Structures are given as C-alpha cells and as structure tokens.
Amino acid sequence: MMSLQERTFGITSPISLGQPKAIDLELSKKLEDAMKLYSVFESEENLNHRMDVLGKINILVKAWITGVALHKNMPEKAAANVGGKVCTFGSYRLGVHTKGADIDTLCIAPRHVERSDFFTSFYDLLKEQPEVKELRAVEEAYVPVIKMTFDGIELDMLFARLAYAQCPESLDVRDESILKNLDQKCVRSLNGSRVTDEILHLVPNVENFRMSLRAIKLWAKKRGIYSNALGFLGGVSWAMLVARVCQLYPNTAPAVLLQKFFLVYSKWDWPQPILLKQMSTDNKLGFPVWDPRINPSDRFHLMPIITPAYPQQNSTFNVTTSTRAIMIEEFKEGLDVTTVILEQLESWDRLFEPSNFFQRYRHYIVIIAKADNQEHHLEWVGLVESKIRLLVQNLERNPFIELAHVTPESFGPLNETEGKHVTKWFVGLVFKKIENANVDLTFDIQSFSDTIYRQAAMIKMLKEDMYLEVKHVKRFVILAVKLKKIFSVNMYFTVTFIHM
C-alpha cells in the first residue's frame, strides 16, 4: 500500500516536503491558544451532546424508514433490513464547527421512500418529539430542507432517495455509482456530504488542515469576507482553498500553513481555477459539470473554486469584481501580518483584528428591510440578503464607481422609533477620480428594488408590511451613530446624486 510520503495529493507535486521546525510547532500552539478566546472550540461536554443528538436522530430516521416500508406493504422481515442512515456534512463533518453552530445533516433512504414521505410522515414524526422546537420545512427550496432545533442543537436536514432496495450503514457516499438514476434534487442533496468527505480524503494531514481552516474561517469572519450569498466565500470554498495549500505543503505546521495560504492566494492568477484533483473527462451519468470549454457561462466566473466530487461545480459563482478585489487585498494584508507573526514581532491577535469597514470609505449605501412581524421579517430578510449582490453588480457597472464593498454583518434597529423588525446592510463605495462629477445612483438603486419586489410577488411571498429602502449615507454620520451621538431615525437621508 502506498505510504503518505509516496502519495501525491492534488493535481501537482508539492512545493515543499520540509518538516516543521520546533519554532513552527511552538507558534502553532500559540495560534491554538489565541483562537480559544474566540469560542472557536467546543467543550467535551458539548461535543458529546451533539453526538447524543445525532444518535437520536439516526434512530428516528431508521424507525421511520422501516415504518414507511411496512405502510407500503413490504414484508416485515424485508422491512427490518432496508437500512437508511444520517450523514453529516459542512463544518461539523470537517471537524471545524464553532461553539453553538448548527449541524448540516443528510437523510439517506432506500428507493421505497419518496421525498413526499420525508416532508409529510417524517415531518409529523418530528413534531411529536418533545426535543424538537422551531420545526419548519422548506420543500420548494433549491435544495429542499427541514430545519429544527433538537434538544438545543440547530439542525438542517436534507433528503436523498437512492435507487437501492437497501441502504446499509457502511454505504460510502463518495462512491459515484450511488448517483445513478437519481433526480437533480437528490444529487444536490448528496453533494454536500460527497464534497466534504472528498475534501477530507484529499488532504495529507487532517489535523493540520482543521487547525488551519479554523484560523482562516475566524480571520475571514473578522475581516468581513465570509458570505457566499453576498459574493464572498462560504465555508466549503474556504475549506477547499485551505485544502489546496495543505496539498502543496503536506508536512507544514498550521502556523506556517497560514502564511503559505496568504502567499499563494495573494499571487494567484485568477480566474485560473482551484482544483483539489483532476476533473474526469468521462461524464457517464450526464449531470451538468463546471467546464468553461463547453459551458459559455462558466467562462465568466471570476474566482472559480471547483468542488472535488462529481458532478463538479464552481462554489464561488456569486463572486463579483468588487468582492474579488477586496479578498485579494485581504490576502495581501494577511501575508504581511503572518510574516511579521512568524518573525515573532506580533501575536496572533493581530491577524484576527476586525475590519475597519466603517472607517474605510467616505460614502455608503444602506439597505433597510422592514416588516411588522417576526415571521414576515425573517422571510423578507432572507430574500433581500440573497439579492444584495445584484445591487453590488449594478453599482459596479456604474461608470463613476470603482468599487462597491458590502459587509456581511447586518444590523438591527437603531432605536424603538424604527420599529422592532428592521435589518440593515451597508455597502461602502469608492468613486473614480473625476472632477466635478454628479453621480446618479437612482437607476442602480431602483432596478435593485424592483427586482426584489418582483421576485417576492412571483414566489407569492410579498406581504403588505414588507418594506425596502435603499439610501446613501456619509461616513461621518455612521461614525457619529457608532459613538452614540445621534439616535434619530433621520440619520439616513436619500441622496441619489453625489457631487464629486
């Protein structure tokens, strides 16, 4: 059997096979200690509680699958052997979840169980469980999901129906053959587990990968660049970037891996794609895969990071010109900071300093989503947030705007006069240096608002109390509010013409 040293991880040979020095290990321990202050790690007690919850869910799922078999007149002996299982994916499966984070789960069932069964009889079974709170089904989503809190742990559960008569506990989701004869919703549901397991299989040292990924996720959140929906990167994309660096430096300690991470990606020739393994040219099952040679739309992706499991997809198709530029600048700054830390001139806290977003720009756009009750507000905020990147793209096309920077952090009401159910997002603007120009943002803002209302009406979500406002605000007003010098709702003023 091939040893770890003999095996090549990734699509190229490693850059370095060097072993860590004593100082590298010492700095890695200091990194771990520094992250403990940010609730990055869970206690043993909380970890055991998560395991208990997953065990109970697994028992429920297997009993339900057997019950469905009996209800559909399957012989009792056969029904007892149909199996079924619950898989985890995302940050929990990768081993990098933070304290209080939710768990992404996947219910895998044999062919006698329909998706409709999952959203009816299994949903009803969950309702009967005393541990289950905040249960809701989102059946019409792109990836249909049941959301719940089970004994204090938030769970998202997807469903996949395989074409097998039985689903044993030993079933390997990485096996491509399990995708045969599946519909697109099942393939998409399986994708999270398949990608997560493939990433873990493709890194040379899982523990070094996990420690490095924890640090990068914390850094990205602190720097305001952790959000797939808003055009930055989500968890799986950051995981793949870290995994690729681990492949290039397979024996390197986490402290040095961080510096190599920033070195590699500050100099990366985007849109050259990030690949953890070679893509197969043989597409026997015929599912759509990322391939700019065949798919013209794939040629316009700005920062492609390709999932390693078939059918391969670009996990960063939401990235815009502005968000890519912002991330590249953060990579460069991260390289400077980690270089100084490795020289022992700074502590790791320097890497995790928050972004200075509200001091960085002179002009901002504020997006305000309101509703009269919590249920409508949650729906409205979800839709508006999913479309904010369209506003960023509108602003990028404005000939006077050089950069539009949205921060993933959202804000609630300033005071009671604004109402209880209010959410705001801010977009920082950099204008091109043009003397005496009047910048008109009316069209950019109005087209964004029209898109939101039209989408809400089309999916029959729009309610009379759902309200959207998009305004311009200057930096000094935001700073005054942050210093608690202004408490009036009138801090916002509509300015669609900005004099340069």
Buried (B, 14 or more C-beta within 10 A) or exposed (E): EEEEEEEEBBEEEBBEEEEBEEEBBBBBEBBBEBBEEBEBBBEEEBEEBBEEBBEBBBEBBBEBBBBBBBEEEBEEEEBEEBBBBBBBBBBBBBBBBBEEBBBBBBBBBBBBBBBEBBBEBBBEBBEEBEBBEEBEBBBEEEEBBBBBBBBEBBBBBBBBBBEBEBBEEEBEBBEEEBBEEBEEBBBBBBBBBBBBBBBBBBBBBBEBBBBBBBBBBBBBBBBBBBBBBBBBBBBBBBBBBBBBBBBBBBBBBBBBBBBBBBBBBBEBEBBEBBBBBEBEEEBEBEBBBBBBEEEEEBEEBBBBBBBBBBBBBBBBBBBBBBBBBBBBBBBBBBBEBBBBBBEEEBEBEEBBEEBEBBEBBEBBBBBBBBBBEEEBBBBBBBBBBBBBBBBBBBBBEBEBBBBBBBBBBBBEBBEEEBBEBBBBBBBBBBBEEEEEBEBEBEEBBEEBBEBBEEBBEEEEBBBEBBBBBBBBBBBEBBEBBEEEEBEEBEBBEEBBEBEE
